[in-house]
Amino acid sequence: MALVIGYICLARILMELSIYRDPQTAFLYIHLLINANFNEQIYLGNYRVLRGQLVRSLRTLADETGMSINTIRKCLPKLRKHGLIKTKYLGYKGKYGTLFTLLKYEQHAAANYDHHERPP
C-alpha cells in the first residue's frame, strides 16, 4: 500500500454517537474517512467521485480492514442510520463497486488547511 500524505481531524461529536461504543463500526467509519477523496477524480472514465467520496467493493473493504464482508454489511446500516454515509451501487448490482459518500466529511477534513500543512 502506498504512503499517502495528509490528515483528517476526528470531531469529538463521534463520542456521542452509539457507533463510538461499537469498535468495528467506528473503525470502518474512520477507514472510510481516511480513504475518501480530498480532490475530485474520475473513476473508470464514467463516474465522478467528489471530495468526501470513495469507491470500494465490500471485498476490497474486507481486505483493507481485516473485517469480514458480513461484519461490514452489519456496520454500514449503522453508519447510514446516524447520517454519516450514503451509498450507491455503480453499474448493475454494484458491478463497478459502491460509491460511499461521507456526509460529514468536511467536519473532519480540515478544509481550512492545505493538505500538506500540519494543523495548528
C-alpha positions as CSV (number, residue, x, y, z in Angstrom):
1,M,0.0,0.0,0.0
2,A,1.4,3.4,-1.0
3,L,2.1,6.0,1.7
4,V,-0.4,8.9,1.3
5,I,0.4,12.2,2.9
6,G,-2.4,14.1,4.5
7,Y,-4.6,14.0,7.6
8,I,-8.1,14.2,8.8
9,C,-9.4,15.6,12.1
10,L,-11.8,13.5,14.2
11,A,-14.6,15.6,15.6
12,R,-15.4,14.8,19.3
13,I,-19.0,14.6,18.4
14,L,-18.3,11.0,17.3
15,M,-18.0,10.1,21.0
16,E,-21.7,11.0,21.4
17,L,-22.8,8.5,18.8
18,S,-23.6,4.9,19.6
19,I,-21.1,3.8,16.9
20,Y,-18.3,5.1,19.2
21,R,-19.1,2.1,21.5
22,D,-19.1,-0.3,18.5
23,P,-15.4,-0.7,17.7
24,Q,-16.0,-2.4,14.3
25,T,-18.4,0.3,13.1
26,A,-16.2,3.1,14.4
27,F,-13.1,1.6,12.7
28,L,-14.9,1.2,9.4
29,Y,-16.1,4.8,9.6
30,I,-12.5,6.0,10.3
31,H,-11.2,3.8,7.5
32,L,-13.7,5.4,5.1
33,L,-12.8,8.9,6.2
34,I,-9.1,8.3,5.8
35,N,-9.6,6.8,2.3
36,A,-12.1,9.4,1.0
37,N,-11.0,11.6,-1.9
38,F,-9.8,15.0,-1.0
39,N,-10.0,16.1,-4.6
40,E,-12.5,15.2,-7.4
41,Q,-11.5,12.3,-9.5
42,I,-12.9,10.3,-12.5
43,Y,-13.4,6.6,-11.9
44,L,-13.4,4.2,-14.8
45,G,-13.9,7.1,-17.2
46,N,-17.6,7.4,-16.4
47,Y,-18.1,8.2,-12.7
48,R,-17.3,11.5,-11.0
49,V,-16.1,10.8,-7.5
50,L,-16.1,14.0,-5.5
51,R,-14.3,15.2,-2.4
52,G,-15.6,13.2,0.6
53,Q,-16.5,10.2,-1.6
54,L,-14.7,6.9,-2.4
55,V,-15.4,3.8,-4.5
56,R,-14.8,0.4,-3.0
57,S,-16.3,-3.1,-3.2
58,L,-17.2,-4.9,0.0
59,R,-14.4,-7.4,-0.8
60,T,-11.8,-4.6,-1.0
61,L,-13.0,-3.1,2.3
62,A,-12.7,-6.5,3.9
63,D,-9.2,-6.9,2.6
64,E,-8.2,-3.4,3.7
65,T,-9.7,-3.6,7.2
66,G,-9.3,-7.3,8.0
67,M,-13.0,-7.4,8.7
68,S,-15.3,-10.0,7.2
69,I,-17.8,-9.0,4.5
70,N,-20.7,-9.9,6.8
71,T,-19.3,-7.6,9.5
72,I,-19.0,-4.8,7.0
73,R,-22.6,-5.4,5.9
74,K,-23.7,-5.2,9.5
75,C,-21.8,-1.9,10.1
76,L,-23.0,0.0,7.0
77,P,-26.7,0.4,8.1
78,K,-25.5,1.8,11.4
79,L,-23.4,4.4,9.6
80,R,-26.4,5.3,7.4
81,K,-28.8,5.5,10.4
82,H,-26.6,8.1,12.0
83,G,-26.4,10.1,8.8
84,L,-22.7,9.6,8.4
85,I,-22.7,7.9,5.0
86,K,-24.9,7.2,2.0
87,T,-24.1,4.5,-0.6
88,K,-24.9,4.0,-4.3
89,Y,-24.1,1.0,-6.4
90,L,-22.1,1.7,-9.6
91,G,-23.2,-0.4,-12.5
92,Y,-25.7,-3.2,-12.3
93,K,-25.8,-4.5,-8.7
94,G,-22.6,-2.8,-7.9
95,K,-20.5,-4.4,-10.7
96,Y,-18.1,-1.5,-10.5
97,G,-18.2,-1.1,-6.8
98,T,-20.1,1.1,-4.3
99,L,-19.8,4.8,-4.1
100,F,-19.6,5.9,-0.5
101,T,-20.4,9.5,0.3
102,L,-19.2,10.6,3.7
103,L,-21.9,13.1,4.7
104,K,-19.9,14.8,7.4
105,Y,-16.5,14.7,5.6
106,E,-16.0,18.5,5.8
107,Q,-16.2,18.3,9.6
108,H,-13.2,16.0,9.6
109,A,-11.2,17.1,6.5
110,A,-9.5,20.2,8.0
111,A,-10.8,22.1,5.0
112,N,-9.1,25.3,6.2
113,Y,-5.6,23.9,5.7
114,D,-3.6,22.9,2.7
115,H,-3.3,19.1,2.8
116,H,0.5,19.3,3.0
117,E,0.4,21.6,6.1
118,R,0.1,20.4,9.7
119,P,-2.9,21.5,11.7
120,P,-2.2,24.2,14.3
